[in-house]
Every structure is written in structure tokens, then in C-alpha cells.
Amino acid sequence: MTKKARLFELLRHRWVTVQVAMRCAGMTAVSQRVTEWEREDGLTFDRKWIKSNGSRYLAYKLSQGSGC
């Protein structure tokens, strides 16, 4: 399975931050892949800010109504 495919599977099942993507899929370009899938494939992703130790991170998850 490619890194991009692993990332997509993660996004289908859970909220994914860059840290999670690096640990589980071996990639850090989460926002680029999400934008690419939205633009090219018409998928929709939910976004939320996660606060941890004074820092904020954006997390992504594939929306339920995305047709997947």
C-alpha cells in the first residue's frame, strides 16, 4: 500500500494531524493531499483545530457524505 493510500484509509476512520500521518503513514503533506482530493475527486473533508501544549494543529477527517 502506498503512503497516499495509507493516509486515505486513516482519513476515512479517524481525525488525522500531521503528527499522526507521519507516525502511521510516513508522510507530512496532509493538507496538500486533502486539497488535492477535494479539487480532483470532489471529496469533502472535515477540519478541526486541536490544541496541545500551547500549540494548535489542524486535523482532517473524510466527511460522512463524501460518497466513499
N, C-alpha and C positions, 0 to 999 in steps of 0.2 A: 504494500500500500504506500502510495506517495505521501509526502508531508502534507500536501494540499488536501488530499483525501482524508488523512487523519484529522486535520483541522476541521474539515467539514463535518465529519462524524461527531467530533466534540461539540461543535456549534449546534448540532441537532438535539443534543441531550442535556447540555448544561451551559451555564454562563461561563464565558472564556475571556480571560485577561491575557495580556502579553506574557505574563509570568506563567500562567497555566499552559499556554500554547508552546512556550519554549520547553517546558518540562515534559509535556505529553506528546507534542507533535514535532518538536525540534525546529520551530520557526518563530520569528518575531514579527513578521509582516501581517499581523491580523487585520488591521484597519484597511490595508491595501487589498487583501483578498476579499474582505467583506464588501468593499466598494466595487470591486471587480464583479463579484457575483450579483450584486444589486443591479449594476449597469448592464452587464452582458446577459444575465439569465433571468432578470426580473424578480429575483428573490427578495424577501424583506427580512431584515434583522432588527431585533430589539436592542436598545443600548441603555446602559445604566452606569452611573458613576459609583465606584467602590472607594471608600476611604479607609486607609490603613496607615497607622503610624504617622499621621500628618500629611500623607501623600494621597493623591486621587488617581485612580486608574479607571479607564473606560472598559467595560465588559460588554460582550456581544453574545447574542443567542439567536438562532434561527426562529423567526416568528411562526406561530402555530398555523396561520393561514397562508403560508408560503407555497403551498402546493407540493410539498415533499413528504 
